[in-house]
Amino acid sequence: MALARQPDDRAILRDLEFTRMRRRHLRKVLAIEARVYPRPWSASLFLSELSQKATRSYVVAKHSGEVVGYIGMMYAADEAHVTNIAVDPNFHGYKIGTRMLHAAIIEALARGSRTLSLEVRVSNQVAQAMYDKFGFQIVGRRKGYYIETNEDAFVMMVHDALSTEYRLRLREIRKEIDEALYGG
Ligand SMILES: CC(C)(COP(=O)(O)OP(=O)(O)OC[C@H]1O[C@@H](n2cnc3c(N)ncnc32)[C@H](O)[C@@H]1OP(=O)(O)O)[C@@H](O)C(=O)NCCC(=O)NCCS
């Protein structure tokens, strides 16, 4: 019988590498999609997203060479929209989501995005807590946005991501990540 995995948190945190999502990552990405969403994205949807290089940015997080999470961003004018973010359920709670979102927002700021936006299920309190930490605020509600479950989405936004105040918030989050990685 296989022994239950006893992960060392810091080992998992330290051995994490970010790289641009490629076609070869899709097998694992689709497996994670199937585990975390009732209506997972298809391979063709990911391929279509990956082909729109000027307006999309997809990154995977790898642990020991295995894809354990991914994030997608869409850019339009001065707005960056989080299209997708997911972490392999075996690796939830290791700050991988926080680190991917932090890295994606830093990239968005470098591209000059002033506004950050996303949709999230009204029932998804874990994701909302993470977005709240990043300063996203609920600005609207889309009725029945998730058709498979007829669930509403909250629209969440950061209005002035280029402000000094927001950069300080990101710096605090970076500190928190470093403390988790290397101890306080
Ligand atoms: C949302 C998701 C990406 C978070 O990834 P993760 O790596 O597990 O998250 P982190 O470890 O970075 O935790 C981020 C924050 O989420 C919240 N959180 C994480 N686990 C939680 C739990 N069990 N209960 C409540 N809040 C929790 C906390 O606010 C946490 O911040 P903290 O560590 O400062 O307290 C992950 O849960 C996931 O893949 N969910 C399924 C897909 C999904 O819902 N995507 C979002 C679609 S909008």
PDBQT file of the ligand as one rigid body, heavy atoms in Angstrom, charges set to zero:
ROOT
HETATM    1  C1  LIG A 201      -8.610  29.318  -5.324  1.00  0.00    +0.000 C 
HETATM    2  C2  LIG A 201      -7.309  28.495  -5.400  1.00  0.00    +0.000 C 
HETATM    3  C3  LIG A 201      -6.631  28.789  -6.755  1.00  0.00    +0.000 C 
HETATM    4  C4  LIG A 201      -6.382  28.926  -4.259  1.00  0.00    +0.000 C 
HETATM    5  O1  LIG A 201      -5.129  28.262  -4.414  1.00  0.00    +0.000 OA
HETATM    6  P1  LIG A 201      -4.229  27.803  -3.157  1.00  0.00    +0.000 P 
HETATM    7  O2  LIG A 201      -2.856  27.611  -3.643  1.00  0.00    +0.000 OA
HETATM    8  O3  LIG A 201      -4.862  26.687  -2.456  1.00  0.00    +0.000 OA
HETATM    9  O4  LIG A 201      -4.355  29.129  -2.272  1.00  0.00    +0.000 OA
HETATM   10  P2  LIG A 201      -3.320  29.701  -1.218  1.00  0.00    +0.000 P 
HETATM   11  O5  LIG A 201      -2.695  28.611  -0.445  1.00  0.00    +0.000 OA
HETATM   12  O6  LIG A 201      -2.444  30.672  -1.907  1.00  0.00    +0.000 OA
HETATM   13  O7  LIG A 201      -4.320  30.497  -0.274  1.00  0.00    +0.000 OA
HETATM   14  C5  LIG A 201      -4.839  31.738  -0.721  1.00  0.00    +0.000 C 
HETATM   15  C6  LIG A 201      -5.897  32.256   0.187  1.00  0.00    +0.000 C 
HETATM   16  O8  LIG A 201      -7.087  31.513  -0.040  1.00  0.00    +0.000 OA
HETATM   17  C7  LIG A 201      -7.776  31.410   1.190  1.00  0.00    +0.000 C 
HETATM   18  N1  LIG A 201      -7.843  29.995   1.543  1.00  0.00    +0.000 N 
HETATM   19  C8  LIG A 201      -7.030  28.988   1.147  1.00  0.00    +0.000 A 
HETATM   20  N2  LIG A 201      -7.464  27.815   1.637  1.00  0.00    +0.000 NA
HETATM   21  C9  LIG A 201      -8.576  28.113   2.372  1.00  0.00    +0.000 A 
HETATM   22  C10 LIG A 201      -9.495  27.337   3.112  1.00  0.00    +0.000 A 
HETATM   23  N3  LIG A 201      -9.366  26.008   3.227  1.00  0.00    +0.000 N 
HETATM   24  N4  LIG A 201     -10.526  27.964   3.700  1.00  0.00    +0.000 NA
HETATM   25  C11 LIG A 201     -10.681  29.307   3.587  1.00  0.00    +0.000 A 
HETATM   26  N5  LIG A 201      -9.846  30.098   2.890  1.00  0.00    +0.000 NA
HETATM   27  C12 LIG A 201      -8.805  29.496   2.300  1.00  0.00    +0.000 A 
HETATM   28  C13 LIG A 201      -7.015  32.180   2.230  1.00  0.00    +0.000 C 
HETATM   29  O9  LIG A 201      -7.456  33.517   2.194  1.00  0.00    +0.000 OA
HETATM   30  C14 LIG A 201      -5.625  32.083   1.676  1.00  0.00    +0.000 C 
HETATM   31  O10 LIG A 201      -4.838  33.145   2.102  1.00  0.00    +0.000 OA
HETATM   32  P3  LIG A 201      -3.979  33.000   3.478  1.00  0.00    +0.000 P 
HETATM   33  O11 LIG A 201      -3.069  31.825   3.267  1.00  0.00    +0.000 OA
HETATM   34  O12 LIG A 201      -3.265  34.283   3.555  1.00  0.00    +0.000 OA
HETATM   35  O13 LIG A 201      -4.971  32.777   4.569  1.00  0.00    +0.000 OA
HETATM   36  C15 LIG A 201      -7.592  26.972  -5.232  1.00  0.00    +0.000 C 
HETATM   37  O14 LIG A 201      -8.386  26.797  -4.078  1.00  0.00    +0.000 OA
HETATM   38  C16 LIG A 201      -8.286  26.338  -6.422  1.00  0.00    +0.000 C 
HETATM   39  O15 LIG A 201      -7.658  25.885  -7.371  1.00  0.00    +0.000 OA
HETATM   40  N6  LIG A 201      -9.627  26.268  -6.363  1.00  0.00    +0.000 N 
HETATM   41  C17 LIG A 201     -10.393  25.640  -7.432  1.00  0.00    +0.000 C 
HETATM   42  C18 LIG A 201     -10.431  26.514  -8.660  1.00  0.00    +0.000 C 
HETATM   43  C19 LIG A 201     -11.011  27.875  -8.329  1.00  0.00    +0.000 C 
HETATM   44  O16 LIG A 201     -11.938  28.006  -7.540  1.00  0.00    +0.000 OA
HETATM   45  N7  LIG A 201     -10.460  28.917  -8.979  1.00  0.00    +0.000 N 
HETATM   46  C20 LIG A 201     -10.924  30.269  -8.811  1.00  0.00    +0.000 C 
HETATM   47  C21 LIG A 201     -11.945  30.535  -9.847  1.00  0.00    +0.000 C 
HETATM   48  S1  LIG A 201     -12.531  32.220  -9.762  1.00  0.00    +0.000 SA
ENDROOT
TORSDOF 0
